[in-house]
Structures are given as structure tokens and as C-alpha cells.
Amino acid sequence: MDLARSLAEDEFKPSRTHLATAGTGLLPLSAARAVHEAVDAAAAGTPPDMFGARDAARASFARLVGVPATRVATGSSVATFTGLIAAALPDGAEVLTAEGDFSSLVNPFHVRPGVSVRTVPLERIAEHVTGTTDLVAVSAVQSADGRRADLAAVREAARAHGARTLVDASQAAGWDTFEAGAYDYTVAVGFKWLLAPKGTAFLTVPPEPGALPPLLAGWVAGDSPFDSCYGPVTGLAPDARRYDESPAPLVWTGAQHALALLERIGTEAVGAHDVALADRFRERLTRAGHAPVPAPGSAIVSVPGLGERAAALGERGITVSDRAGMLRAAFHLYNTESDVDRLVAALDG
């Protein structure tokens, strides 16, 4: 038995067939135990260290996406970090986005006064980068249907025209081989493929943080946080920690153990497992006369016209999602071939 399957059997005991990781991943048992212990300790008056678990999770995430931990900021949501980037844009800036991309990535630019947003089809986003483009903001993998952006083409087009890049890796980090250092900024939530509790998110920034003003800087943004509690923070952290939000220790306790599990298995092994199951589902769907959205190499499979079936499948113990009228299935460590076959049989039944 391979390591991914072995650890999954030890770490996950779902009571139903969970095929909705693109919405929410399952918490590993080791992470759940650690959170329970932290809750009990807090109730007894000995809460967990405020920064230890968060910094361990930061380091794990940095290794998973191939950047130094000094380039990673921690927070609670993608929208918060995207809003920070939007606020830093100059008046008159142009942002290029993909049609139907996730709102937490694109909406902060739409509500930012003085910024114009151009929206184009995902498959053509690279060719629409021009000399007037200041920032290209796109998800590595589309939430609604699993399509993967041609990030290499986006990166080259942005470089050729002097534009910066922002990639939302929320649907990629944890299963896809994603190199955050290839882009100016990346964002990702922790509660999907990274298997962490909700309320965890990551931002990666350039090696020199001066390009992004730390508009959310509170005491934890100080180089020495406990010496930065009162009055203006006179010494900001010299790296991405200046963009940190004040951590919620309980959720970061869970994140620390979840990310450590992913590191033990390795992104390539996780991705191979997830995509193999998605490919099996695509093949079975096609054989049954259904037409999933083409998304080769993706762990997410969406089927137009079947979204309304999600509720009935849920009543049968199969958790999938209804997104944009499509049935969306997302495969991860705790899924097996029998889960695929069960879903296909339920759709045909």
C-alpha cells in the first residue's frame, strides 16, 4: 500500500462519502486531536502558545509551495489579502481577471475606487495582457469547474508587459505542484486541499516587501510583537510577517498538524492520487453519456446540468456540490475508487 493511502486510512474516518473538498476539506484525526487538546488547555487556563502553531504552519506551507517562510504572511481569508493588494494599487490601475473567477479574488478590485477591471475568458487571459495592464489576478484552478489556468503563459505575458501577477492557489495548493515564487503574489485558504480548519489563509509576497504597504499592520506585525502592543509600531517585521493578521491559536493548531501530514506524503503523491480518481470519474461519466467540463489534469470534475442532483445525493450519504448549475465532485486523500463508483451508480440510479 502506498504512503498516501496508508496515512489516509489512519488519519480519516468519514461517516459519509465526502467529494466536496473544493468547498471544505476534512480535518485529519491528528489535527482534530490537537485542537481538542488545545481547547481543553485553554479551558484550564493554559492556552496554547499564540504564535508557535501558526509559525509551524507557515513554515510547512512555505515548503509545500517552494518559497522561504520569510515570504509568507498568515491570515484568515483570501478576500482580506486581496483587498490589501487592491488598496495598494495606484489610481488608474488596470486589473485583468478571468470570467467567473472566485469572488474573493476579483471583487476587491471591483469595489476599489479608481481601479478598472477587465474580464476575459480564462483560456485567453494571457493574450489579453497589454502595456496598460498593471496586475493579472487569476485562480490557478477554477472553483466552479476545475479548469486550470495556463500560468506559464500568464507569467510570460505579464513579464513581457511589465505587469504584476496575483494567483489564487486555494484550489491547487495541497494537491497540485505549485511554485509560489514564480509570481509576485499568491493567496490560498487553508480549509480546502490543505485540510486545515476554516479561518486560515496564506499570502506570499516578493522578497522585498516594500512594494506592498502593510495597511493592516497591528501589534503582531512588529518585529517583536510583544514589544509592539502600545502606540505606533516603531519596528515592523522585516519580512512578510508585517502583513500577518493576529492569529487564532486554535485553528492554527489544527493547521500545523494538517500541513505536516501533507508534507509527509508529498504534493506529487497527493496529486497523483487525486487526479487518478478524477480521471476515473470523467471516464465513467463519459461512458454513461454525461459530458463533464474539459479540465485535464484537475482534481475537480464538474458536470453541467446536474447541479440540482446534489441535494438528493446528499440524502444518500454522498457529499458533492452544486456550483453554477453544475454538479461538482472534488477528490482528495480520503477518497477511493469505490467512492467514484458509488457516485456514478447513484447518478445512474
Buried (B, 14 or more C-beta within 10 A) or exposed (E): EEEBBEBBEEBBEEEEBBBBBBBBBBBBBBBBEBBEEBBEBEEEEEEBEBBBBBBBBBBBBBBBBBBBBBBBBBBBBBBBBBBBBBBBBEEEBBBBBBEBBBEBBBBBBBEBEEBBBBBBEBEEBBEBBEEEBBBBBBBBBBBBBBBBBBBEBBBEBBEEBEBBBBBBBBBBBBBBEBEBBBBBBBBBBBBBBBBBBBBBBBBBBBEEBEEBEBEBBBBBBBBEBEEBEEEEBEEBBEBBBBBBBBBBBBBBBBBBBBBBBBBEBBBEBBBBBBBBBBBBBBEBBEEEEBEBBEBEEBBBBBBBEBBEBBEEBBEEEBBBBBBEEBBBBBBBBBBBEEBBEBBBEBBEE
